[in-house]
Amino acid sequence: MNAFGDSTRLTIRDQNTWEDIWRRATKRQASTPPTPEVDFSRQMVLVVAAGKMKTGDEVHVDSVGTLEGRVRAAVTTRAQCGTIPTSAYPFEIVRVPFSNQLVVFLERRAKGDDCS
């Protein structure tokens, strides 16, 4: 099973959840890397996963900011055209400044540079 088999958007604001997500994200590695330190009094973690795609496809958090009382995270999912059609489950984990405000993920889909 893949770490994130479905499209996922998560906001992590505590150590226990972070440790669970890190184990999930790294479970397919031969040896699990140590959980990166996060100071949850100052930071939180965003996880974006694209679900089932093809090798070479990507998902990224492009920017994070606060507007109108909400944290807005701009996310781009990019599908490549010239990739080998094998399954991949891309995801990205980023640390951002802590906020108790609602996090809204603003979605954008794009085609890779290799698409006509």
C-alpha positions as CSV (number, residue, x, y, z in Angstrom):
1,M,0.0,0.0,0.0
2,N,1.2,3.5,-0.8
3,A,1.6,6.2,1.8
4,F,-1.2,8.3,0.3
5,G,-3.3,6.3,-2.1
6,D,-5.9,9.1,-2.5
7,S,-5.7,12.8,-3.1
8,T,-5.0,14.2,0.4
9,R,-4.7,17.6,2.0
10,L,-3.7,17.7,5.7
11,T,-2.8,20.3,8.2
12,I,-0.7,19.0,11.2
13,R,-0.5,21.0,14.3
14,D,0.8,18.5,16.9
15,Q,3.7,16.1,17.5
16,N,1.7,12.9,17.7
17,T,-0.1,13.4,14.4
18,W,3.2,14.4,12.8
19,E,4.9,11.2,14.0
20,D,2.0,9.1,12.6
21,I,2.1,10.9,9.2
22,W,5.9,10.6,9.0
23,R,5.7,6.9,9.6
24,R,3.1,6.6,7.0
25,A,5.1,8.7,4.5
26,T,8.3,6.8,4.9
27,K,7.0,3.2,5.5
28,R,8.2,1.9,2.1
29,Q,11.8,3.0,2.7
30,A,14.3,0.3,3.6
31,S,15.2,2.2,6.8
32,T,12.9,4.9,8.2
33,P,14.6,8.3,8.5
34,P,14.2,10.0,11.8
35,T,11.2,12.3,12.1
36,P,12.2,15.9,11.3
37,E,11.9,18.2,14.2
38,V,9.0,20.7,14.2
39,D,8.5,23.3,16.8
40,F,4.7,23.2,16.9
41,S,4.6,26.4,19.0
42,R,5.9,28.2,15.9
43,Q,5.3,25.9,12.9
44,M,2.8,23.5,11.5
45,V,3.1,21.0,8.6
46,L,1.1,20.8,5.4
47,V,0.8,17.5,3.5
48,V,-0.4,17.4,-0.1
49,A,-0.8,14.2,-2.0
50,A,-2.0,13.7,-5.6
51,G,-3.3,10.2,-5.4
52,K,-2.6,7.7,-8.2
53,M,-0.8,9.4,-11.1
54,K,2.1,8.4,-13.4
55,T,5.8,8.4,-12.8
56,G,7.1,12.0,-13.3
57,D,3.8,13.6,-12.2
58,E,4.1,16.1,-9.4
59,V,2.3,17.9,-6.6
60,H,3.7,21.0,-4.9
61,V,2.8,23.7,-2.4
62,D,3.7,26.8,-4.4
63,S,3.0,29.4,-1.7
64,V,1.3,30.0,1.7
65,G,-0.1,33.2,3.0
66,T,-2.8,34.6,5.2
67,L,-5.8,36.5,3.7
68,E,-9.2,37.4,5.2
69,G,-8.6,35.4,8.3
70,R,-7.6,32.2,6.6
71,V,-4.3,30.5,5.7
72,R,-4.2,29.9,1.9
73,A,-2.0,27.3,0.5
74,A,-1.6,27.3,-3.3
75,V,-1.1,23.8,-4.6
76,T,-0.2,22.7,-8.2
77,T,-0.7,19.2,-9.5
78,R,1.3,18.8,-12.7
79,A,0.8,15.9,-15.1
80,Q,3.6,15.1,-17.5
81,C,2.8,13.8,-21.0
82,G,5.9,11.9,-22.0
83,T,6.2,9.7,-18.9
84,I,6.3,5.9,-18.6
85,P,2.8,4.9,-17.7
86,T,3.6,3.3,-14.4
87,S,1.7,4.2,-11.2
88,A,3.1,6.8,-8.8
89,Y,1.7,8.5,-5.8
90,P,3.4,11.9,-5.5
91,F,3.2,13.9,-2.3
92,E,4.9,16.8,-0.6
93,I,5.4,17.8,3.0
94,V,6.2,21.4,4.0
95,R,6.7,23.3,7.2
96,V,5.0,26.7,7.4
97,P,4.5,29.3,10.2
98,F,1.9,28.1,12.8
99,S,-1.6,29.4,12.7
100,N,-4.9,28.4,14.3
101,Q,-6.7,29.8,11.3
102,L,-8.5,27.6,8.8
103,V,-6.2,26.3,6.1
104,V,-7.7,26.5,2.6
105,F,-6.0,24.7,-0.2
106,L,-6.3,26.5,-3.6
107,E,-6.0,24.0,-6.3
108,R,-4.4,24.4,-9.8
109,R,-3.9,21.7,-12.4
110,A,-1.2,22.0,-15.0
111,K,0.4,20.1,-17.8
112,G,4.1,19.4,-17.8
113,D,6.5,21.2,-20.1
114,D,6.7,18.1,-22.3
115,C,3.0,18.5,-23.3
116,S,2.1,20.0,-26.6
